[in-house]
Amino acid sequence: MKRMKLCCAAVAALTFAGCAKKAGTDGALVIVRQGVFASGGTVTQPVAGEYAPEKSWLDQTRAGNTAHIDHASTFFQIPAVEKGAPIVYLHGYGQSRVGWQSTPDGREGWSDIFLRKGHAAFLVDQPRRASAGATSRMASAGGIDAWGADGKDYMPGDQAWYTHFRIGLVAPERYEGSAFPAGEAAQNQFFRQMTPNTGDYDEKLFGNALSEVLKDVRSMTGKKAVYVTHSQGSRVGWQTAAENIAAIVAVEPGGTPAVGSEEYNKFLSAKIPMLIYFGDYIDNGPADIMSTGFWKNVRDTARDFAEHYNADGGDATVIDLPAIGITGNSHFLFQEMNNAQIADHMEAWLKARGLAQ
């Protein structure tokens, strides 16, 4: 029986290795340095009373204790050969840095793909999410994460998110021509990436923490970073200070700055070039569901933003992937079967701006 288990494990390992090779990986990925650091955040005031070291954690009053909260957590990897600007990756709502590291079917995610292209990877968990979950008050009832009268129940959302993310109308069905990985196992892995906020959503607070991340990245590398944001993370991106950003790549942002707003003028004055991607099933999505209209409005507003940004002397490009022949993409285009093709498109845009070789 033990021998059989070993054989099965070996076959599984060989099968996974074969899949990885088939997926287009190019030999060993050499990392010369990696680690984790926290940026930003605050420390709470001590709980009333005097701390009793003889009781320590057994004292349930927590008298005299403080807590380090509301920081961002960043996992980083530096490749052996650096040939471009570092990339800071910020996830969207209900997500964490995991989404950039792999795909639901086990292929390389964007962080590995761009590491191979020579870009150091800085993968962020925003405050109150995943590894940066420490906060002073748990999420309130009535938000997207908390459910029930007391806000202590996690709100179910698999089907709602699946539809809204344009993978298909109802799981497990995918839209015709979908580039999302097929099969029950891949969908299971995708749904298990989802993770809630531990505390309430606060764009300004998150933006301040990400400003500190960008500052720390520049201190570590000596370079401004390409800031890659997704969905809700793009809204945090607009709240991030501009001085340590080399460029912004917004993947299906949850909105763009209003023309003439403080955020708009901040990035325009700093001459930050922007690349904005949208996937498929927007113009050709089901006309009778809310999500189709929502994403069409977001994309069209981004086009208007880019038109004004360019007219005012900026550099903004909105890419509608189907319009350039890349089809089948959902809201998670960086995890889908053609994620390497889209990464090549992004790399060419970075090269044209001196941020890649």
C-alpha positions in Angstrom: 0.0 0.0 0.0 2.8 2.4 0.8 4.5 1.6 -2.4 1.3 2.3 -4.3 0.9 5.7 -2.6 4.5 6.6 -3.6 3.9 5.5 -7.2 0.7 7.6 -7.4 2.5 10.6 -5.9 5.3 10.2 -8.4 2.8 9.9 -11.3 1.0 13.0 -10.1 4.3 14.9 -9.9 5.3 13.8 -13.4 1.9 14.7 -14.7 2.1 18.2 -13.2 5.6 18.6 -14.5 4.4 17.6 -17.9 1.5 20.1 -17.8 3.9 22.9 -16.8 6.2 22.1 -19.6 3.3 21.9 -22.0 2.1 25.2 -20.8 5.2 26.9 -22.1 7.5 27.4 -19.1 11.1 28.0 -20.0 13.4 26.2 -17.7 14.3 27.0 -14.1 13.2 30.4 -12.8 16.2 31.8 -10.8 15.4 34.0 -7.9 18.3 35.6 -6.1 16.3 37.2 -3.3 12.8 36.9 -1.9 10.9 37.8 1.3 8.0 39.5 2.9 7.6 43.0 4.4 4.9 45.2 5.8 4.2 48.8 4.8 2.2 51.6 6.4 -0.4 50.9 9.1 -0.9 52.2 12.6 -0.5 51.0 16.2 -3.6 51.2 18.5 -3.6 53.0 21.9 -3.0 50.6 24.8 -6.1 49.1 26.4 -6.9 50.8 29.7 -5.1 49.3 32.6 -1.6 48.1 33.4 -0.1 45.2 31.4 0.5 42.1 33.6 3.4 40.1 32.1 2.9 37.3 34.6 -0.5 36.6 32.9 0.4 37.7 29.3 -2.1 36.2 26.9 -4.2 34.6 29.6 -5.4 38.0 30.7 -8.6 38.3 28.6 -8.9 42.0 29.5 -5.8 42.7 27.4 -5.0 45.6 29.7 -2.0 47.6 28.5 -1.8 45.8 25.1 -1.5 47.4 21.7 -2.0 46.1 18.2 -0.2 46.8 14.9 -3.0 47.1 12.3 -4.1 48.3 8.8 -0.7 47.7 7.1 -0.1 46.2 3.6 1.8 42.9 3.3 4.1 42.4 0.3 5.8 39.2 -0.9 8.7 40.0 -3.2 11.0 38.1 -5.6 14.0 39.5 -7.4 15.1 37.6 -10.5 18.7 36.7 -11.3 18.6 38.9 -14.4 16.8 42.2 -14.0 16.0 43.8 -17.3 13.1 46.2 -16.5 11.3 48.1 -13.9 9.9 46.3 -10.8 6.2 45.5 -10.9 3.9 46.0 -7.9 0.8 43.9 -8.2 -2.5 44.8 -6.4 -5.4 42.4 -6.3 -9.1 43.2 -6.7 -12.1 42.7 -4.3 -12.4 39.3 -2.7 -8.9 38.5 -3.9 -5.3 38.4 -2.6 -1.9 38.3 -4.1 -2.4 34.6 -4.9 -4.3 35.5 -8.1 -1.1 36.8 -9.7 1.1 33.8 -8.7 -0.7 31.0 -10.6 -3.7 30.1 -12.6 -6.7 28.0 -11.7 -5.3 25.2 -13.8 -1.8 25.4 -12.5 0.0 27.3 -15.2 2.3 30.2 -14.5 0.7 33.4 -13.4 1.8 36.9 -14.4 4.3 37.3 -11.5 6.3 34.3 -12.9 5.8 35.3 -16.5 7.2 38.8 -15.9 9.9 37.5 -13.6 11.1 35.6 -16.6 11.1 38.9 -18.6 13.3 40.5 -15.9 10.8 42.3 -13.7 11.1 42.0 -10.0 7.7 41.0 -8.5 6.2 42.8 -5.5 2.8 41.1 -4.6 0.6 43.0 -2.2 -2.1 42.0 0.1 -4.0 45.2 0.9 -4.8 46.1 4.5 -7.6 44.1 6.0 -7.2 41.3 3.5 -5.4 37.9 3.6 -1.9 38.1 5.2 -2.6 41.8 6.1 -5.8 41.0 8.0 -5.0 42.8 11.3 -7.4 45.6 12.1 -9.1 47.1 15.1 -12.8 46.3 14.2 -14.2 43.4 12.2 -16.2 44.1 9.1 -19.7 45.6 9.7 -23.0 44.1 8.7 -24.4 45.4 5.4 -21.1 45.3 3.4 -20.2 42.9 0.7 -18.3 40.5 3.0 -20.4 40.5 6.2 -23.9 39.0 6.3 -26.7 38.8 8.9 -27.9 41.1 11.6 -24.7 40.9 13.7 -22.3 40.9 10.7 -20.6 37.7 11.8 -21.6 35.5 8.9 -19.6 35.4 5.7 -21.9 36.4 2.8 -22.1 33.7 0.1 -21.3 34.9 -3.4 -19.9 32.2 -5.7 -22.6 32.4 -8.3 -23.0 36.2 -8.1 -19.2 36.8 -8.6 -19.0 34.2 -11.4 -21.7 36.1 -13.4 -20.3 39.5 -12.6 -16.8 38.4 -13.6 -18.2 37.4 -17.0 -16.8 33.8 -16.9 -20.3 32.5 -17.8 -23.9 33.2 -17.1 -24.3 30.6 -14.4 -21.5 28.3 -13.1 -20.2 25.9 -14.2 -21.2 27.0 -17.8 -18.7 29.2 -19.6 -19.4 31.6 -22.4 -18.8 30.3 -25.9 -15.1 30.7 -26.8 -14.1 31.3 -23.2 -10.4 31.4 -22.4 -11.1 30.6 -18.8 -9.6 27.2 -17.9 -12.1 24.4 -18.4 -13.1 21.8 -15.9 -14.5 21.4 -12.4 -11.0 21.3 -10.8 -10.0 24.7 -12.2 -13.3 26.3 -11.2 -12.9 24.9 -7.7 -9.4 26.4 -7.5 -10.7 29.7 -8.7 -13.5 29.9 -6.1 -11.1 29.0 -3.3 -8.9 32.1 -4.1 -11.8 34.3 -2.8 -11.2 35.8 0.6 -13.1 38.5 2.5 -12.0 41.7 4.1 -11.5 41.3 7.9 -12.5 45.0 8.4 -14.5 47.6 6.5 -13.4 48.8 3.1 -11.5 52.1 3.2 -10.0 53.3 -0.1 -8.2 56.3 1.4 -6.6 54.1 4.1 -5.6 51.4 1.6 -4.2 54.0 -0.8 -2.0 55.4 2.0 -0.7 52.0 2.7 0.0 51.3 -1.0 1.9 54.7 -1.2 4.2 53.3 1.5 4.6 50.0 -0.4 5.7 52.0 -3.6 8.1 54.0 -1.4 9.6 50.9 0.1 9.9 49.2 -3.4 11.8 52.3 -4.7 14.1 52.2 -1.6 14.8 48.5 -2.1 15.4 48.6 -5.9 16.4 52.2 -6.6 13.6 52.3 -9.3 10.1 53.5 -9.6 7.7 50.6 -10.2 5.1 49.7 -12.7 1.9 49.5 -10.7 -0.4 46.7 -11.9 -3.9 46.9 -10.4 -7.0 44.8 -10.9 -10.7 45.7 -10.5 -11.3 47.2 -7.0 -7.5 47.4 -6.6 -7.5 50.0 -9.4 -9.7 52.3 -7.3 -7.1 52.0 -4.5 -4.5 52.7 -7.2 -6.1 56.1 -7.9 -5.7 56.9 -4.2 -2.0 56.0 -4.2 0.7 58.8 -4.3 2.3 59.2 -7.8 5.9 60.0 -7.0 7.1 56.4 -6.9 5.1 55.1 -9.9 6.7 54.7 -13.3 3.5 53.6 -15.0 0.0 52.2 -14.2 -1.5 49.1 -15.8 -5.1 48.9 -14.8 -6.7 45.5 -15.6 -10.5 46.0 -15.9 -10.5 48.8 -13.3 -13.5 49.3 -11.2 -13.6 52.9 -12.5 -11.2 55.7 -13.7 -10.6 59.1 -12.2 -13.1 61.8 -13.1 -11.7 64.2 -15.6 -10.3 67.2 -13.8 -10.4 65.6 -10.4 -7.6 65.6 -7.8 -6.6 62.1 -8.8 -6.7 62.9 -12.5 -4.5 66.0 -12.1 -2.1 64.1 -9.8 -1.2 61.5 -12.4 -1.3 64.0 -15.3 1.2 66.3 -13.5 3.4 63.4 -12.7 3.3 62.3 -16.4 2.3 58.7 -15.5 1.6 56.7 -18.6 -1.4 54.3 -18.3 -2.5 51.1 -20.0 -6.0 49.9 -19.3 -7.2 46.5 -20.4 -10.8 45.1 -20.9 -11.7 41.6 -21.9 -14.5 40.0 -23.8 -18.3 39.5 -23.3 -19.0 43.2 -22.8 -20.4 44.3 -26.2 -21.4 40.7 -26.8 -22.5 39.8 -23.3 -26.1 39.0 -22.4 -28.1 42.1 -22.8 -30.6 41.3 -20.0 -28.2 41.1 -17.1 -26.9 44.0 -15.0 -23.2 43.0 -15.3 -23.1 43.5 -19.1 -24.3 47.1 -18.7 -22.1 47.7 -15.8 -18.9 46.7 -17.6 -19.8 48.5 -20.8 -20.3 51.7 -18.8 -16.9 51.2 -17.0 -15.1 50.6 -20.3 -16.7 53.5 -22.1 -15.9 55.8 -19.2 -12.3 54.7 -19.3 -12.2 55.5 -23.0 -13.5 59.0 -22.2 -10.9 59.3 -19.4 -8.1 58.4 -21.8 -9.3 60.8 -24.5 -9.2 63.7 -22.1 -5.9 62.5 -20.5 -4.2 62.4 -23.9 -5.7 65.7 -25.0 -4.3 67.3 -21.8 -0.8 66.0 -22.6 -0.9 62.6 -20.9 -0.3 59.1 -22.2 -3.2 56.7 -21.7 -4.1 53.7 -23.8 -7.3 51.6 -23.5 -7.1 48.2 -25.0 -10.3 46.3 -25.8 -8.8 42.9 -26.3 -11.4 41.5 -28.8 -10.7 44.6 -31.0 -7.1 43.5 -31.3 -8.0 39.8 -31.9 -7.6 38.5 -28.4 -10.9 36.9 -27.5 -12.6 34.9 -24.8 -11.3 36.8 -21.7 -13.3 37.3 -18.5 -12.6 39.8 -15.8 -9.6 37.6 -14.8 -7.7 37.8 -18.1 -4.3 37.5 -16.3 -5.3 33.9 -15.2 -6.7 32.6 -18.4 -5.4 30.4 -21.2 -4.0 33.3 -23.2 -2.4 35.1 -20.2 1.1 34.9 -21.7 -0.1 36.5 -25.0 -1.6 39.4 -23.1 1.6 39.7 -21.0 3.6 39.9 -24.2 1.4 42.8 -25.3 1.9 44.6 -22.0 5.7 44.0 -22.2 5.8 45.6 -25.7 3.9 48.6 -24.2 6.5 48.8 -21.4 9.4 48.6 -23.8 8.0 51.5 -25.9 8.2 53.6 -22.7 11.7 52.5 -21.6 10.5 50.3 -18.8 11.5 46.9 -20.2 14.3 45.7 -22.5 
